[in-house]
Amino acid sequence: MLFILLFLLVASTALAKVQAPALPGAQPISSKDRIYTGDQSSNTITVINLATNEVLGTISLGDSRLTNLLNPQYLRSVNSHGLGFSRDGRFVVSISVASNSVNVIRTLDNSIVSQTYTDRAPHEAFFTADNRTVWVACRGTSFIDIIDGLAGGVVGRIKTAPGPSKVLFSPDGQTAYVNHILSPTITIIDVSTRTVVATMSDLADKFSSDMMISADGTRL
Ligand SMILES: *[C@@H]1O[C@H](CO)[C@@H](O)[C@H](O)[C@H]1NC(C)=O
């Protein structure tokens, strides 16, 4: 199939199609050629028969969603969800699920310290005991993204089971626990070496959205 740009020339009474300059030897447009358009606002692809100017159909890739925030040129954070304080109370991290962004806010004056773009569908995040590094569970992947909350930016990744949903740290800050929405497991990670040290399996369901740890750190 040949994809060629067309110029449409508007004549006084009729539309005339003129083929744009193509590579030497390219065959002329035929009834078998198609135009595919990428439609930002409706999240569709439209298929057009350019011999007849007929729309043959649309391929749907998502819902139409148009607001001032989430639109074809969106730049801001969308779907503010998970919050987590640093242990010293100086910072709070905010996760924006739909725009894959993490904002760190200074509680002293509520200013935004950093903004970082993560892997797909970040959900919940907490600071490690250093009050600076943030571990983000990215549900749309199999990774915890590690970000520098002050300078911004992803500084590391740890592989988990599919769909990590939340990260909790033990009271002593040395161990991280990750639950998932696509796997009936808890991944247990040594914080200082960032390595998986154990996996708890056979949870009752593969979808585990949230969790808490007891104050003494002995129960999840
Ligand atoms: C983080 O904050 C906690 C609570 O204030 C404090 O005990 C700890 O020393 C801090 N960690 C660092 C690395 O500053």
The ligand as an SDF file (V2000), in Angstrom:
LIG
                    3D

 14 14  0  0  0  0  0  0  0  0999 V2000
   14.9950   11.7220   58.6190 C   0  0  0  0  0  0  0  0  0  0  0  0
   14.0780   12.1960   59.5450 O   0  0  0  0  0  0  0  0  0  0  0  0
   14.0160   11.4670   60.7550 C   0  0  0  0  0  0  0  0  0  0  0  0
   12.9080   12.0240   61.5960 C   0  0  0  0  0  0  0  0  0  0  0  0
   13.0920   13.3920   61.8210 O   0  0  0  0  0  0  0  0  0  0  0  0
   15.3650   11.5440   61.4510 C   0  0  0  0  0  0  0  0  0  0  0  0
   15.3500   10.7620   62.6400 O   0  0  0  0  0  0  0  0  0  0  0  0
   16.4420   11.0380   60.5280 C   0  0  0  0  0  0  0  0  0  0  0  0
   17.7110   11.2110   61.1280 O   0  0  0  0  0  0  0  0  0  0  0  0
   16.3950   11.7550   59.2020 C   0  0  0  0  0  0  0  0  0  0  0  0
   17.3360   11.1270   58.3070 N   0  0  0  0  0  0  0  0  0  0  0  0
   18.3210   11.8070   57.7290 C   0  0  0  0  0  0  0  0  0  0  0  0
   19.2420   11.0030   56.8910 C   0  0  0  0  0  0  0  0  0  0  0  0
   18.4340   12.9990   57.8610 O   0  0  0  0  0  0  0  0  0  0  0  0
  1  2  1  0
  1 10  1  0
  2  3  1  0
  3  4  1  0
  3  6  1  0
  4  5  1  0
  6  7  1  0
  6  8  1  0
  8  9  1  0
  8 10  1  0
 10 11  1  0
 11 12  1  0
 12 13  1  0
 12 14  2  0
M  END
$$$$
